[in-house]
Amino acid sequence: MQYYLAPLEGITTFIYRRTYHKYFYPMKKYFTPFLSPHTKRGFNTREHNEILPEHNPDMYVVPQIMSNQAEGFIQTAKKLKAYGYQEVNLNLGCPSKTVVSRGRGAGFLAYPEELERFLDEVFTRLDMRISVKTRIGKENPDEFERLLSIYNRFPMEELIIHPRVQQDFYKNVPNRKVFAQALERSENPVCYNGDLFTVLQIAALKEEFPQEDCVMLGRGILRNPGLAQMAVGGGVPEKETFRAFHDDLLAQYVEEMSGDRNVLFKMKELWSYLSDSFVVDEEFSQGYSKMQAPAQRGELRPFRYEKIIRKCTDLKRYEQIIEELFANCSLRYGMDAVSCRIPEREAVL
């Protein structure tokens, strides 16, 4: 099984990607958060930092572009090619209302004729590998039959499918029936994305779709950076590895950003996911986690340190909290590698 890191806006930045790659199981591909085309200028500072090869060492990185205008997509792809990139990805999956209202991301799926013309121009004019990350429709899963017939016209590097419609956002469950049809009928290689939070869920996907050999991990890898390592039979990473990963991220954010507030924003965002990997030792000793199968949403009590971190306003105080956290907590996966709380939080994919 091949593993990809999903693009999550504002989270899986070049700092996160290269730090993850340093400490945990290496992904086959790392996708950047989406770039928006600028026809009259080059990349801004943030975008430039994301795509600089020296910021993404020893990784296969795929820049993602969000656009419904072929010319803008093509110009951006050509700029990326000048940096050495041979593959780009089209975002047809972002469900954000702001994005969708402009007919971009998953909003573009509501206009199949325009989408087909867009793809026709892009594939005709670009000499690059092009992959597509898509949802299965805007409002109804039945839309995907038409969409797949369009996708099958073009020689894609791969078709990454998140089997929800735009209006689902991240609620309900992925539509495995539609994904099964796509896997059978697609003329392009297919990659699965959506709600893979545990080793057990990845194993179940493999069992249901034995011919599927590629998955993209997003929120699951944010909550447990050791997920891919565990899925390939590499065991649970040591708590010390999580600590080194955290400290490296923190040091880079301090160097890159100005002021405690900005750094703390990034670390609080990290812990809104990563806290699901930890449990306080005293709660563990009292039988905190007795589940032998994946827990349902919200069944486990909240990790109390997340609330303390969320209220922190001072970087020095934050570092004290982290010392206490790692001293008093254990990895949940050391107790039960398949039990977890599926996070309510959402991220833009």
C-alpha positions as CSV (number, residue, x, y, z in Angstrom):
1,M,0.0,0.0,0.0
2,Q,1.2,3.5,-0.9
3,Y,0.5,6.4,1.4
4,Y,0.1,10.1,0.5
5,L,-0.2,13.1,2.8
6,A,-3.3,15.1,2.0
7,P,-3.2,18.9,1.5
8,L,-4.8,20.6,4.5
9,E,-4.9,24.4,4.2
10,G,-2.8,26.2,6.7
11,I,-1.7,22.9,8.4
12,T,0.4,20.7,6.1
13,T,2.8,23.5,5.2
14,F,6.4,22.9,4.2
15,I,7.4,23.0,7.8
16,Y,5.0,20.3,8.8
17,R,5.7,18.2,5.8
18,R,9.5,18.1,6.2
19,T,9.3,17.6,10.0
20,Y,6.8,14.7,9.6
21,H,9.1,13.2,7.0
22,K,12.1,13.4,9.3
23,Y,10.5,11.6,12.2
24,F,7.8,9.3,10.9
25,Y,7.1,6.8,8.1
26,P,7.8,8.5,4.8
27,M,4.9,9.1,2.5
28,K,5.1,8.2,-1.2
29,K,3.8,11.7,-2.1
30,Y,3.2,14.9,-0.2
31,F,0.6,17.3,-1.6
32,T,0.8,21.0,-0.8
33,P,-2.2,23.1,0.3
34,F,-3.7,24.6,-2.8
35,L,-2.1,27.5,-4.8
36,S,-4.4,30.1,-6.4
37,P,-3.3,31.3,-9.9
38,H,-2.0,34.8,-10.3
39,T,-1.9,35.7,-14.0
40,K,-0.1,39.0,-13.6
41,R,2.6,38.2,-11.0
42,G,4.6,35.3,-9.6
43,F,4.2,33.5,-6.3
44,N,3.8,35.5,-3.1
45,T,6.1,34.9,-0.2
46,R,4.0,32.2,1.4
47,E,3.5,30.3,-1.8
48,H,7.2,30.7,-2.7
49,N,8.1,29.1,0.7
50,E,5.8,26.3,0.0
51,I,7.2,25.2,-3.3
52,L,11.0,26.0,-2.9
53,P,12.8,22.7,-3.5
54,E,15.2,23.4,-0.6
55,H,12.2,23.6,1.7
56,N,11.0,20.2,0.7
57,P,14.2,18.1,0.8
58,D,14.2,14.4,-0.1
59,M,10.4,14.3,-0.6
60,Y,8.2,13.8,-3.7
61,V,6.0,16.9,-3.4
62,V,3.0,17.6,-5.6
63,P,1.8,21.2,-5.7
64,Q,-2.0,21.5,-5.7
65,I,-3.7,24.2,-7.8
66,M,-7.2,25.4,-7.3
67,S,-8.8,27.1,-10.3
68,N,-11.7,27.0,-12.7
69,Q,-9.9,29.0,-15.4
70,A,-7.6,26.9,-17.7
71,E,-5.3,29.7,-18.5
72,G,-4.6,30.5,-14.8
73,F,-4.0,26.8,-14.1
74,I,-1.7,26.4,-17.1
75,Q,0.4,29.5,-16.2
76,T,0.8,28.4,-12.6
77,A,1.8,24.8,-13.7
78,K,4.4,26.2,-16.0
79,K,5.9,28.4,-13.2
80,L,6.0,25.3,-11.0
81,K,7.7,23.3,-13.8
82,A,10.5,26.0,-13.8
83,Y,11.1,25.0,-10.2
84,G,11.6,21.4,-11.2
85,Y,8.1,20.0,-10.6
86,Q,6.9,17.4,-13.1
87,E,3.4,16.8,-11.5
88,V,0.6,19.1,-10.4
89,N,-2.8,18.3,-8.8
90,L,-6.1,19.9,-9.5
91,N,-8.3,20.6,-6.4
92,L,-11.9,19.6,-7.1
93,G,-12.6,18.6,-3.5
94,C,-12.5,21.6,-1.3
95,P,-16.0,22.0,0.2
96,S,-15.6,25.5,1.7
97,K,-18.6,27.7,1.0
98,T,-16.3,30.6,0.1
99,V,-14.5,28.5,-2.5
100,V,-17.7,26.8,-3.8
101,S,-19.6,30.0,-4.2
102,R,-16.9,31.0,-6.8
103,G,-17.3,27.8,-8.7
104,R,-13.9,26.4,-7.6
105,G,-12.9,23.3,-5.7
106,A,-15.9,21.0,-5.3
107,G,-18.1,23.9,-6.6
108,F,-16.6,23.2,-10.1
109,L,-18.3,19.8,-10.1
110,A,-21.7,21.4,-10.6
111,Y,-20.6,22.6,-14.1
112,P,-19.6,19.4,-15.9
113,E,-19.5,21.0,-19.4
114,E,-17.2,23.8,-18.3
115,L,-15.1,21.3,-16.3
116,E,-14.7,19.1,-19.4
117,R,-13.6,22.1,-21.5
118,F,-11.2,23.1,-18.7
119,L,-9.6,19.6,-18.6
120,D,-9.4,19.4,-22.4
121,E,-7.4,22.6,-22.6
122,V,-5.2,21.8,-19.6
123,F,-4.3,18.3,-20.9
124,T,-3.7,19.6,-24.4
125,R,-1.4,22.4,-23.5
126,L,0.6,21.1,-20.5
127,D,3.5,18.7,-20.8
128,M,3.3,17.6,-17.2
129,R,1.8,14.8,-15.2
130,I,-1.7,15.9,-13.9
131,S,-3.6,14.3,-11.1
132,V,-7.1,15.3,-9.9
133,K,-8.5,15.2,-6.3
134,T,-12.2,15.1,-6.5
135,R,-15.4,14.6,-4.5
136,I,-18.2,12.6,-6.1
137,G,-20.5,15.5,-6.8
138,K,-21.8,18.7,-5.4
139,E,-25.2,17.7,-4.1
140,N,-25.9,14.1,-5.1
141,P,-23.7,11.0,-5.5
142,D,-25.5,10.2,-8.8
143,E,-23.5,13.1,-10.3
144,F,-20.4,11.0,-10.3
145,E,-21.4,8.8,-13.2
146,R,-21.2,11.9,-15.5
147,L,-18.0,13.2,-13.8
148,L,-16.2,9.8,-14.1
149,S,-17.1,9.7,-17.8
150,I,-15.4,13.0,-18.2
151,Y,-12.3,12.0,-16.2
152,N,-12.0,8.9,-18.3
153,R,-11.3,11.0,-21.3
154,F,-8.0,12.2,-20.0
155,P,-4.7,10.5,-19.2
156,M,-4.4,11.4,-15.6
157,E,-1.5,10.5,-13.3
158,E,-4.2,9.4,-10.9
159,L,-7.7,10.2,-9.7
160,I,-7.9,10.8,-5.9
161,I,-11.4,10.3,-4.8
162,H,-12.9,11.5,-1.5
163,P,-16.3,9.8,-1.8
164,R,-18.5,12.5,-0.3
165,V,-20.5,15.2,-2.0
166,Q,-19.6,18.8,-1.4
167,Q,-22.7,19.4,0.8
168,D,-21.6,16.6,3.1
169,F,-18.5,18.6,4.1
170,Y,-17.0,16.0,6.5
171,K,-20.2,14.7,7.9
172,N,-22.0,11.4,7.2
173,V,-19.8,8.5,6.0
174,P,-17.8,8.2,2.8
175,N,-19.9,6.5,0.0
176,R,-18.0,3.2,-0.5
177,K,-20.6,2.0,-3.1
178,V,-19.7,4.9,-5.4
179,F,-16.0,4.4,-4.8
180,A,-16.3,0.7,-5.7
181,Q,-17.9,1.7,-9.0
182,A,-15.2,4.2,-9.7
183,L,-12.5,1.6,-8.9
184,E,-14.1,-0.7,-11.4
185,R,-14.8,1.8,-14.2
186,S,-12.0,4.3,-14.0
187,E,-9.5,4.4,-16.9
188,N,-7.0,6.1,-14.6
189,P,-5.3,4.9,-11.4
190,V,-7.4,5.5,-8.4
191,C,-6.4,6.6,-4.8
192,Y,-8.8,6.5,-1.9
193,N,-9.2,9.5,0.6
194,G,-11.6,9.9,3.5
195,D,-12.0,9.0,7.2
196,L,-9.0,6.7,7.7
197,F,-8.2,7.3,11.3
198,T,-7.1,3.9,12.6
199,V,-5.0,0.8,11.5
200,L,-8.2,-1.2,11.7
201,Q,-10.0,1.1,9.2
202,I,-7.1,0.9,6.8
203,A,-7.1,-2.9,7.1
204,A,-10.8,-2.9,6.4
205,L,-10.4,-0.8,3.3
206,K,-7.7,-3.2,2.0
207,E,-10.0,-6.2,2.7
208,E,-13.0,-4.5,1.0
209,F,-10.9,-3.3,-2.0
210,P,-8.0,-5.7,-2.4
211,Q,-7.1,-4.2,-5.8
212,E,-6.7,-0.7,-4.2
213,D,-3.0,0.0,-3.4
214,C,-3.0,3.7,-2.6
215,V,-4.6,5.9,0.1
216,M,-4.3,9.5,1.0
217,L,-4.3,10.3,4.8
218,G,-5.3,13.7,6.1
219,R,-6.9,14.2,9.5
220,G,-5.9,10.7,10.6
221,I,-2.2,11.4,10.2
222,L,-2.6,14.8,12.0
223,R,-4.1,13.1,15.0
224,N,-1.6,10.2,14.9
225,P,1.5,10.9,12.9
226,G,2.5,7.2,13.5
227,L,-0.6,5.9,11.7
228,A,1.2,4.9,8.4
229,Q,4.1,3.3,10.3
230,M,1.6,1.3,12.3
231,A,-0.4,0.3,9.2
232,V,2.6,-1.2,7.5
233,G,3.4,-3.2,10.6
234,G,6.2,-1.0,11.9
235,G,4.8,-0.8,15.4
236,V,3.9,2.2,17.5
237,P,6.4,5.1,17.5
238,E,7.9,5.9,20.9
239,K,6.6,8.8,22.9
240,E,10.1,10.3,22.6
241,T,9.6,10.5,18.8
242,F,6.4,12.4,19.3
243,R,8.2,14.8,21.6
244,A,11.1,15.3,19.2
245,F,8.6,15.9,16.4
246,H,6.8,18.5,18.5
247,D,9.9,20.3,19.6
248,D,11.3,20.5,16.1
249,L,8.0,21.9,14.8
250,L,7.9,24.5,17.6
251,A,11.5,25.6,17.0
252,Q,10.9,26.1,13.3
253,Y,7.6,28.1,13.9
254,V,9.5,30.3,16.4
255,E,12.2,30.9,13.8
256,E,9.7,31.5,11.0
257,M,7.0,33.6,12.7
258,S,7.0,36.8,14.8
259,G,5.4,36.9,18.2
260,D,4.1,34.4,20.7
261,R,0.5,34.7,19.4
262,N,1.3,33.5,15.9
263,V,3.4,30.6,17.1
264,L,0.8,29.6,19.7
265,F,-1.9,29.6,17.0
266,K,0.0,27.0,15.0
267,M,0.7,24.9,18.1
268,K,-2.9,25.0,19.3
269,E,-4.0,24.0,15.8
270,L,-1.5,21.0,16.0
271,W,-2.9,19.9,19.4
272,S,-6.5,20.2,18.3
273,Y,-5.6,17.0,16.4
274,L,-2.5,15.5,18.2
275,S,-4.3,15.5,21.6
276,D,-6.3,12.5,20.4
277,S,-3.0,10.4,20.6
278,F,-2.5,11.0,24.3
279,V,-4.1,10.0,27.6
280,V,-3.3,11.1,31.1
281,D,-1.6,8.2,33.0
282,E,-3.8,8.4,36.0
283,E,-6.9,8.0,33.8
284,F,-5.2,5.1,32.0
285,S,-4.6,3.3,35.3
286,Q,-8.3,3.8,36.1
287,G,-9.4,2.0,32.9
288,Y,-9.7,5.2,30.7
289,S,-9.8,3.2,27.5
290,K,-11.6,-0.2,27.6
291,M,-12.7,-0.2,24.0
292,Q,-11.5,-3.2,21.9
293,A,-12.9,-1.8,18.6
294,P,-12.8,1.8,17.2
295,A,-14.8,4.1,19.5
296,Q,-17.7,6.0,18.1
297,R,-17.6,9.8,17.9
298,G,-17.4,11.5,21.3
299,E,-17.5,8.3,23.4
300,L,-14.1,9.0,25.1
301,R,-13.7,11.9,27.5
302,P,-11.8,14.9,26.2
303,F,-8.1,15.1,26.8
304,R,-7.8,17.7,29.5
305,Y,-4.5,19.2,28.4
306,E,-6.0,20.3,25.1
307,K,-8.3,22.7,27.0
308,I,-5.3,24.0,29.0
309,I,-3.2,24.5,25.8
310,R,-6.2,26.2,24.1
311,K,-6.3,28.9,26.9
312,C,-2.5,29.5,26.9
313,T,-1.4,33.0,25.9
314,D,2.3,32.9,26.7
315,L,4.9,30.8,24.9
316,K,7.0,30.2,28.1
317,R,3.9,28.9,29.9
318,Y,3.1,26.8,26.9
319,E,6.5,25.1,27.1
320,Q,5.8,24.4,30.8
321,I,2.5,22.8,29.9
322,I,4.2,20.6,27.3
323,E,6.8,19.4,29.8
324,E,4.0,18.4,32.2
325,L,2.0,16.8,29.4
326,F,4.8,14.5,28.2
327,A,5.7,13.6,31.8
328,N,2.2,12.7,32.9
329,C,0.7,11.2,29.7
330,S,1.1,8.0,27.6
331,L,0.3,7.4,24.0
332,R,-3.1,6.0,23.6
333,Y,-1.8,3.6,20.9
334,G,0.4,1.9,23.4
335,M,-2.8,0.7,25.1
336,D,-5.0,-0.1,22.2
337,A,-3.7,0.6,18.7
338,V,-7.1,0.6,17.1
339,S,-9.2,2.5,19.6
340,C,-9.7,6.2,18.9
341,R,-12.0,9.1,19.0
342,I,-12.9,10.3,15.6
343,P,-12.3,14.1,15.8
344,E,-15.2,16.5,15.2
345,R,-12.8,19.1,13.9
346,E,-12.7,19.7,10.2
347,A,-9.9,20.8,7.9
348,V,-10.0,22.1,4.4
349,L,-8.9,19.4,2.0
